[in-house]
């Protein structure tokens, strides 16, 4: 009886040891991967959208996607009536041009106001 109990415990320990070794190897590699991932703080990782936006071509890509999305929405709203589609699109183009002109004027006034104030400040000091 003692031999049966010891043989059962040997088989139990041997079956326990095999997965423990394979788990230990996987655990150490996963720990190494986790430590590599922890080296870069999460604040410093930028999203893919921010990385694309940071380049000149990325801004052009975003503008193109926005324009295509606007045209697709116009087409859906017009329900395959081309005269309605072009009317909506024309109104949007006119509104965009007027808003762009207003923004341009406001920015020019700010730039002119700042350039006029700088010589005054340098003369006073």
N, CA, C and O atoms as a DFTB+ gen file, in Angstrom:
500 C
 N C O
     1  1       0.802      -1.189       0.000
     2  2       0.000       0.000       0.000
     3  2       0.840       1.246       0.000
     4  3       0.518       2.225      -0.674
     5  1       1.899       1.214       0.741
     6  2       2.769       2.371       0.789
     7  2       3.372       2.625      -0.583
     8  3       3.592       3.769      -0.980
     9  1       3.637       1.528      -1.307
    10  2       4.217       1.699      -2.627
    11  2       3.207       2.300      -3.585
    12  3       3.572       3.113      -4.434
    13  1       1.928       1.910      -3.462
    14  2       0.905       2.481      -4.329
    15  2       0.776       3.978      -4.098
    16  3       0.699       4.768      -5.039
    17  1       0.754       4.346      -2.826
    18  2       0.625       5.765      -2.501
    19  2       1.816       6.561      -3.000
    20  3       1.660       7.674      -3.502
    21  1       3.010       5.991      -2.861
    22  2       4.198       6.715      -3.318
    23  2       4.242       6.772      -4.847
    24  3       4.693       7.767      -5.415
    25  1       3.777       5.711      -5.515
    26  2       3.782       5.744      -6.983
    27  2       2.748       6.744      -7.495
    28  3       2.965       7.403      -8.512
    29  1       1.626       6.855      -6.786
    30  2       0.627       7.844      -7.182
    31  2       1.155       9.260      -6.971
    32  3       0.936      10.148      -7.795
    33  1       1.852       9.454      -5.857
    34  2       2.380      10.794      -5.610
    35  2       3.473      11.145      -6.622
    36  3       3.616      12.301      -7.018
    37  1       4.256      10.112      -7.043
    38  2       5.282      10.368      -8.054
    39  2       4.648      10.753      -9.389
    40  3       5.123      11.665     -10.065
    41  1       3.580      10.061      -9.765
    42  2       2.928      10.399     -11.030
    43  2       2.262      11.762     -10.920
    44  3       2.234      12.525     -11.886
    45  1       1.735      12.061      -9.765
    46  2       1.108      13.373      -9.593
    47  2       2.155      14.486      -9.674
    48  3       1.942      15.497     -10.342
    49  1       3.273      14.295      -8.999
    50  2       4.294      15.332      -9.033
    51  2       4.917      15.443     -10.415
    52  3       5.232      16.545     -10.865
    53  1       5.098      14.309     -11.098
    54  2       5.683      14.391     -12.434
    55  2       4.710      15.082     -13.386
    56  3       5.137      15.845     -14.253
    57  1       3.418      14.827     -13.240
    58  2       2.460      15.497     -14.108
    59  2       2.351      16.969     -13.742
    60  3       2.046      17.802     -14.596
    61  1       2.594      17.290     -12.497
    62  2       2.568      18.699     -12.091
    63  2       3.819      19.426     -12.560
    64  3       3.759      20.612     -12.886
    65  1       4.925      18.747     -12.596
    66  2       6.171      19.399     -12.956
    67  2       6.231      19.739     -14.441
    68  3       6.777      20.780     -14.806
    69  1       5.693      18.902     -15.292
    70  2       5.783      19.146     -16.732
    71  2       5.072      20.448     -17.118
    72  3       5.662      21.269     -17.821
    73  1       3.827      20.665     -16.682
    74  2       3.203      21.941     -17.053
    75  2       3.882      23.122     -16.365
    76  3       3.918      24.223     -16.914
    77  1       4.421      22.897     -15.159
    78  2       5.068      23.987     -14.453
    79  2       6.289      24.461     -15.230
    80  3       6.552      25.663     -15.279
    81  1       7.034      23.554     -15.833
    82  2       8.216      23.939     -16.611
    83  2       7.805      24.702     -17.867
    84  3       8.396      25.731     -18.196
    85  1       6.802      24.199     -18.558
    86  2       6.382      24.895     -19.772
    87  2       5.746      26.236     -19.415
    88  3       5.914      27.212     -20.146
    89  1       5.031      26.293     -18.320
    90  2       4.434      27.545     -17.884
    91  2       5.482      28.531     -17.429
    92  3       5.339      29.740     -17.611
    93  1       6.563      27.993     -16.820
    94  2       7.623      28.864     -16.346
    95  2       8.336      29.515     -17.520
    96  3       8.674      30.698     -17.466
    97  1       8.566      28.756     -18.573
    98  2       9.208      29.316     -19.765
    99  2       8.332      30.381     -20.407
   100  3       8.828      31.443     -20.781
   101  1       7.036      30.112     -20.540
   102  2       6.127      31.087     -21.122
   103  2       5.980      32.295     -20.218
   104  3       5.873      33.427     -20.689
   105  1       5.974      32.048     -18.924
   106  2       5.819      33.154     -17.980
   107  2       7.009      34.085     -18.007
   108  3       6.856      35.302     -17.907
   109  1       8.197      33.516     -18.142
   110  2       9.379      34.376     -18.164
   111  2       9.414      35.209     -19.438
   112  3       9.815      36.373     -19.400
   113  1       9.001      34.634     -20.571
   114  2       8.992      35.421     -21.803
   115  2       7.892      36.468     -21.759
   116  3       8.073      37.572     -22.273
   117  1       6.762      36.145     -21.159
   118  2       5.704      37.139     -21.058
   119  2       6.091      38.238     -20.080
   120  3       5.714      39.396     -20.260
   121  1       6.854      37.871     -19.033
   122  2       7.343      38.891     -18.105
   123  2       8.336      39.810     -18.796
   124  3       8.343      41.017     -18.556
   125  1       9.171      39.241     -19.651
   126  2      10.141      40.064     -20.385
   127  2       9.417      41.011     -21.332
   128  3       9.788      42.178     -21.454
   129  1       8.377      40.504     -22.008
   130  2       7.594      41.356     -22.896
   131  2       6.889      42.445     -22.107
   132  3       6.815      43.589     -22.556
   133  1       6.370      42.102     -20.938
   134  2       5.679      43.085     -20.117
   135  2       6.646      44.149     -19.627
   136  3       6.289      45.325     -19.563
   137  1       7.869      43.754     -19.281
   138  2       8.845      44.747     -18.826
   139  2       9.261      45.661     -19.972
   140  3       9.513      46.846     -19.756
   141  1       9.334      45.124     -21.190
   142  2       9.648      45.974     -22.347
   143  2       8.522      46.964     -22.597
   144  3       8.769      48.125     -22.923
   145  1       7.285      46.503     -22.445
   146  2       6.145      47.387     -22.659
   147  2       6.072      48.459     -21.581
   148  3       5.601      49.566     -21.843
   149  1       6.530      48.148     -20.380
   150  2       6.477      49.116     -19.291
   151  2       7.542      50.185     -19.425
   152  3       7.423      51.249     -18.818
   153  1       8.569      49.931     -20.197
   154  2       9.656      50.897     -20.329
   155  2       9.176      52.193     -20.968
   156  3       9.676      53.261     -20.615
   157  1       8.224      52.138     -21.895
   158  2       7.692      53.328     -22.536
   159  2       6.424      53.733     -21.791
   160  3       5.445      52.988     -21.800
   161  1       6.423      54.896     -21.148
   162  2       5.217      55.328     -20.437
   163  2       4.064      55.539     -21.406
   164  3       4.273      55.873     -22.573
   165  1       2.852      55.343     -20.915
   166  2       1.684      55.447     -21.771
   167  2       1.467      56.865     -22.266
   168  3       0.913      57.050     -23.349
   169  1       1.889      57.887     -21.500
   170  2       1.696      59.258     -21.926
   171  2       2.480      59.566     -23.186
   172  3       2.044      60.375     -24.006
   173  1       3.634      58.931     -23.353
   174  2       4.486      59.224     -24.482
   175  2       4.038      58.518     -25.754
   176  3       4.464      58.906     -26.842
   177  1       3.211      57.516     -25.658
   178  2       2.734      56.809     -26.834
   179  2       1.636      57.642     -27.486
   180  3       0.660      58.014     -26.835
   181  1       1.802      57.932     -28.779
   182  2       0.828      58.714     -29.511
   183  2      -0.067      57.777     -30.310
   184  3       0.360      56.702     -30.732
   185  1      -1.309      58.195     -30.514
   186  2      -2.197      57.389     -31.328
   187  2      -1.791      57.522     -32.794
   188  3      -1.064      58.442     -33.167
   189  1      -2.260      56.610     -33.599
   190  2      -1.914      56.615     -35.019
   191  2      -2.485      57.852     -35.703
   192  3      -1.894      58.359     -36.656
   193  1      -3.635      58.345     -35.224
   194  2      -4.248      59.529     -35.816
   195  2      -3.388      60.769     -35.559
   196  3      -3.275      61.632     -36.429
   197  1      -2.784      60.864     -34.374
   198  2      -1.907      61.990     -34.055
   199  2      -0.629      61.935     -34.879
   200  3      -0.106      62.969     -35.295
   201  1      -0.131      60.740     -35.112
   202  2       1.083      60.591     -35.912
   203  2       0.809      61.003     -37.356
   204  3       1.626      61.685     -37.975
   205  1      -0.333      60.591     -37.890
   206  2      -0.688      60.964     -39.265
   207  2      -0.893      62.476     -39.357
   208  3      -0.446      63.099     -40.320
   209  1      -1.558      63.069     -38.373
   210  2      -1.847      64.500     -38.386
   211  2      -0.565      65.331     -38.318
   212  3      -0.552      66.468     -38.790
   213  1       0.486      64.803     -37.757
   214  2       1.709      65.577     -37.575
   215  2       2.449      65.845     -38.887
   216  3       3.293      66.739     -38.934
   217  1       2.159      65.104     -39.939
   218  2       2.846      65.325     -41.216
   219  2       1.966      66.160     -42.153
   220  3       0.749      66.235     -41.988
   221  1       2.611      66.775     -43.125
   222  2       1.897      67.598     -44.110
   223  2       0.943      66.744     -44.947
   224  3      -0.201      67.131     -45.185
   225  1       1.420      65.592     -45.386
   226  2       0.588      64.709     -46.212
   227  2      -0.572      64.131     -45.418
   228  3      -1.628      63.845     -45.981
   229  1      -0.386      63.956     -44.121
   230  2      -1.476      63.459     -43.289
   231  2      -2.610      64.456     -43.198
   232  3      -3.778      64.068     -43.213
   233  1      -2.281      65.745     -43.102
   234  2      -3.317      66.785     -43.074
   235  2      -4.072      66.836     -44.390
   236  3      -5.287      67.031     -44.410
   237  1      -3.349      66.661     -45.489
   238  2      -4.008      66.619     -46.794
   239  2      -4.921      65.398     -46.885
   240  3      -6.022      65.481     -47.429
   241  1      -4.466      64.272     -46.357
   242  2      -5.276      63.052     -46.359
   243  2      -6.561      63.251     -45.552
   244  3      -7.639      62.858     -45.998
   245  1      -6.451      63.859     -44.370
   246  2      -7.640      64.108     -43.547
   247  2      -8.606      65.067     -44.247
   248  3      -9.820      64.875     -44.172
   249  1      -8.087      66.098     -44.928
   250  2      -8.942      67.029     -45.655
   251  2      -9.663      66.314     -46.796
   252  3     -10.846      66.555     -47.035
   253  1      -8.954      65.442     -47.492
   254  2      -9.556      64.691     -48.597
   255  2     -10.648      63.744     -48.092
   256  3     -11.712      63.640     -48.701
   257  1     -10.384      63.059     -46.984
   258  2     -11.383      62.150     -46.407
   259  2     -12.619      62.938     -45.956
   260  3     -13.746      62.486     -46.161
   261  1     -12.416      64.111     -45.344
   262  2     -13.542      64.939     -44.910
   263  2     -14.360      65.416     -46.101
   264  3     -15.590      65.436     -46.041
   265  1     -13.688      65.802     -47.181
   266  2     -14.388      66.245     -48.382
   267  2     -15.198      65.108     -49.002
   268  3     -16.349      65.305     -49.390
   269  1     -14.606      63.930     -49.093
   270  2     -15.323      62.780     -49.644
   271  2     -16.508      62.381     -48.771
   272  3     -17.554      61.983     -49.284
   273  1     -16.346      62.486     -47.458
   274  2     -17.442      62.176     -46.546
   275  2     -18.581      63.174     -46.712
   276  3     -19.751      62.791     -46.689
   277  1     -18.248      64.447     -46.880
   278  2     -19.267      65.472     -47.084
   279  2     -20.021      65.240     -48.385
   280  3     -21.245      65.374     -48.421
   281  1     -19.314      64.895     -49.445
   282  2     -19.966      64.622     -50.727
   283  2     -20.845      63.380     -50.628
   284  3     -21.933      63.354     -51.204
   285  1     -20.403      62.365     -49.919
   286  2     -21.215      61.156     -49.753
   287  2     -22.490      61.457     -48.967
   288  3     -23.561      60.956     -49.307
   289  1     -22.378      62.268     -47.927
   290  2     -23.573      62.634     -47.150
   291  2     -24.534      63.445     -48.016
   292  3     -25.746      63.244     -47.944
   293  1     -24.008      64.355     -48.830
   294  2     -24.859      65.132     -49.740
   295  2     -25.588      64.222     -50.723
   296  3     -26.769      64.417     -51.009
   297  1     -24.878      63.242     -51.227
   298  2     -25.500      62.316     -52.178
   299  2     -26.601      61.497     -51.508
   300  3     -27.643      61.243     -52.114
   301  1     -26.373      61.082     -50.256
   302  2     -27.410      60.336     -49.537
   303  2     -28.629      61.198     -49.244
   304  3     -29.764      60.729     -49.332
   305  1     -28.396      62.448     -48.898
   306  2     -29.512      63.351     -48.593
   307  2     -30.318      63.646     -49.847
   308  3     -31.542      63.757     -49.776
   309  1     -29.655      63.776     -51.000
   310  2     -30.358      64.130     -52.232
   311  2     -31.165      62.972     -52.804
   312  3     -31.998      63.182     -53.685
   313  1     -30.939      61.780     -52.330
   314  2     -31.687      60.581     -52.752
   315  2     -31.696      60.404     -54.274
   316  3     -32.755      60.238     -54.879
   317  1     -30.509      60.442     -54.883
   318  2     -30.291      60.216     -56.317
   319  2     -30.962      61.243     -57.225
   320  3     -31.215      60.954     -58.394
   321  1     -31.250      62.419     -56.714
   322  2     -31.730      63.531     -57.547
   323  2     -30.537      64.455     -57.755
   324  3     -30.122      65.170     -56.843
   325  1     -29.994      64.430     -58.965
   326  2     -28.748      65.137     -59.222
   327  2     -28.894      66.650     -59.085
   328  3     -27.977      67.319     -58.608
   329  1     -30.045      67.195     -59.501
   330  2     -30.215      68.638     -59.368
   331  2     -30.205      69.060     -57.898
   332  3     -29.648      70.103     -57.556
   333  1     -30.810      68.262     -57.038
   334  2     -30.796      68.547     -55.604
   335  2     -29.374      68.385     -55.035
   336  3     -28.943      69.178     -54.197
   337  1     -28.658      67.358     -55.493
   338  2     -27.291      67.119     -55.028
   339  2     -26.389      68.305     -55.349
   340  3     -25.655      68.783     -54.484
   341  1     -26.446      68.781     -56.598
   342  2     -25.576      69.895     -56.980
   343  2     -25.999      71.199     -56.318
   344  3     -25.153      72.059     -56.072
   345  1     -27.281      71.370     -56.024
   346  2     -27.733      72.556     -55.310
   347  2     -27.181      72.558     -53.884
   348  3     -26.666      73.571     -53.412
   349  1     -27.293      71.422     -53.206
   350  2     -26.773      71.314     -51.834
   351  2     -25.265      71.510     -51.828
   352  3     -24.732      72.225     -50.979
   353  1     -24.577      70.879     -52.768
   354  2     -23.130      70.999     -52.839
   355  2     -22.710      72.434     -53.133
   356  3     -21.737      72.922     -52.558
   357  1     -23.428      73.113     -54.018
   358  2     -23.119      74.514     -54.339
   359  2     -23.311      75.426     -53.131
   360  3     -22.495      76.312     -52.879
   361  1     -24.384      75.207     -52.393
   362  2     -24.619      76.011     -51.190
   363  2     -23.508      75.777     -50.175
   364  3     -23.037      76.724     -49.546
   365  1     -23.088      74.540     -50.009
   366  2     -22.003      74.247     -49.069
   367  2     -20.693      74.897     -49.510
   368  3     -19.936      75.386     -48.672
   369  1     -20.422      74.910     -50.798
   370  2     -19.196      75.539     -51.290
   371  2     -19.222      77.037     -51.030
   372  3     -18.221      77.609     -50.600
   373  1     -20.364      77.680     -51.287
   374  2     -20.482      79.119     -51.045
   375  2     -20.322      79.423     -49.558
   376  3     -19.626      80.373     -49.198
   377  1     -20.952      78.635     -48.691
   378  2     -20.836      78.849     -47.241
   379  2     -19.390      78.656     -46.797
   380  3     -18.890      79.431     -45.983
   381  1     -18.712      77.639     -47.316
   382  2     -17.314      77.397     -46.959
   383  2     -16.423      78.544     -47.413
   384  3     -15.500      78.928     -46.694
   385  1     -16.686      79.100     -48.598
   386  2     -15.892      80.226     -49.081
   387  2     -16.108      81.466     -48.221
   388  3     -15.149      82.169     -47.905
   389  1     -17.344      81.743     -47.839
   390  2     -17.628      82.908     -46.994
   391  2     -16.980      82.746     -45.625
   392  3     -16.363      83.683     -45.118
   393  1     -17.112      81.567     -45.023
   394  2     -16.485      81.333     -43.719
   395  2     -14.960      81.406     -43.813
   396  3     -14.315      81.955     -42.920
   397  1     -14.385      80.867     -44.868
   398  2     -12.946      80.946     -45.065
   399  2     -12.476      82.381     -45.210
   400  3     -11.425      82.744     -44.681
   401  1     -13.244      83.206     -45.923
   402  2     -12.891      84.607     -46.088
   403  2     -12.962      85.364     -44.757
   404  3     -12.103      86.197     -44.467
   405  1     -13.980      85.073     -43.959
   406  2     -14.125      85.719     -42.644
   407  2     -12.956      85.332     -41.740
   408  3     -12.388      86.188     -41.062
   409  1     -12.599      84.061     -41.726
   410  2     -11.468      83.609     -40.901
   411  2     -10.187      84.273     -41.374
   412  3      -9.370      84.687     -40.551
   413  1      -9.995      84.384     -42.685
   414  2      -8.810      85.035     -43.238
   415  2      -8.743      86.491     -42.786
   416  3      -7.683      86.960     -42.370
   417  1      -9.856      87.207     -42.863
   418  2      -9.869      88.612     -42.457
   419  2      -9.568      88.778     -40.976
   420  3      -8.813      89.672     -40.592
   421  1     -10.149      87.929     -40.145
   422  2      -9.908      88.016     -38.702
   423  2      -8.441      87.749     -38.392
   424  3      -7.843      88.462     -37.586
   425  1      -7.859      86.749     -39.011
   426  2      -6.450      86.442     -38.768
   427  2      -5.532      87.556     -39.265
   428  3      -4.530      87.857     -38.618
   429  1      -5.856      88.169     -40.398
   430  2      -5.052      89.278     -40.916
   431  2      -5.116      90.480     -39.974
   432  3      -4.100      91.132     -39.730
   433  1      -6.299      90.772     -39.447
   434  2      -6.423      91.892     -38.508
   435  2      -5.611      91.642     -37.248
   436  3      -4.956      92.552     -36.739
   437  1      -5.649      90.421     -36.745
   438  2      -4.865      90.102     -35.546
   439  2      -3.371      90.250     -35.828
   440  3      -2.626      90.789     -35.010
   441  1      -2.941      89.765     -37.000
   442  2      -1.526      89.854     -37.340
   443  2      -1.111      91.318     -37.477
   444  3      -0.042      91.702     -37.002
   445  1      -1.945      92.141     -38.121
   446  2      -1.635      93.560     -38.272
   447  2      -1.636      94.276     -36.932
   448  3      -0.792      95.138     -36.687
   449  1      -2.574      93.926     -36.064
   450  2      -2.630      94.551     -34.739
   451  2      -1.401      94.187     -33.920
   452  3      -0.865      95.041     -33.214
   453  1      -0.945      92.955     -33.995
   454  2       0.247      92.540     -33.255
   455  2       1.508      93.194     -33.820
   456  3       2.397      93.582     -33.062
   457  1       1.587      93.317     -35.129
   458  2       2.774      93.938     -35.726
   459  2       2.830      95.431     -35.419
   460  3       3.923      95.988     -35.312
   461  1       1.685      96.091     -35.273
   462  2       1.656      97.506     -34.904
   463  2       2.007      97.711     -33.436
   464  3       2.581      98.741     -33.082
   465  1       1.678      96.758     -32.579
   466  2       1.952      96.896     -31.148
   467  2       3.413      96.631     -30.829
   468  3       3.928      97.231     -29.885
   469  1       4.091      95.794     -31.537
   470  2       5.482      95.443     -31.243
   471  2       6.437      96.638     -31.329
   472  3       7.265      96.780     -30.429
   473  1       6.382      97.512     -32.350
   474  2       7.296      98.662     -32.360
   475  2       7.043      99.616     -31.195
   476  3       7.988     100.213     -30.679
   477  1       5.801      99.770     -30.774
   478  2       5.495     100.635     -29.643
   479  2       6.128     100.105     -28.367
   480  3       6.675     100.875     -27.577
   481  1       6.058      98.819     -28.165
   482  2       6.630      98.215     -26.955
   483  2       8.151      98.329     -26.956
   484  3       8.754      98.568     -25.910
   485  1       8.774      98.161     -28.115
   486  2      10.229      98.241     -28.172
   487  2      10.708      99.670     -27.959
   488  3      11.789      99.868     -27.403
   489  1       9.928     100.694     -28.389
   490  2      10.315     102.083     -28.174
   491  2      10.196     102.471     -26.709
   492  3      11.017     103.240     -26.210
   493  1       9.193     101.957     -26.009
   494  2       8.980     102.283     -24.604
   495  2      10.079     101.692     -23.732
   496  3      10.465     102.300     -22.733
   497  1      10.579     100.542     -24.085
   498  2      11.575      99.879     -23.260
   499  2      12.894     100.422     -23.606
   500  3      13.902     100.009     -23.032
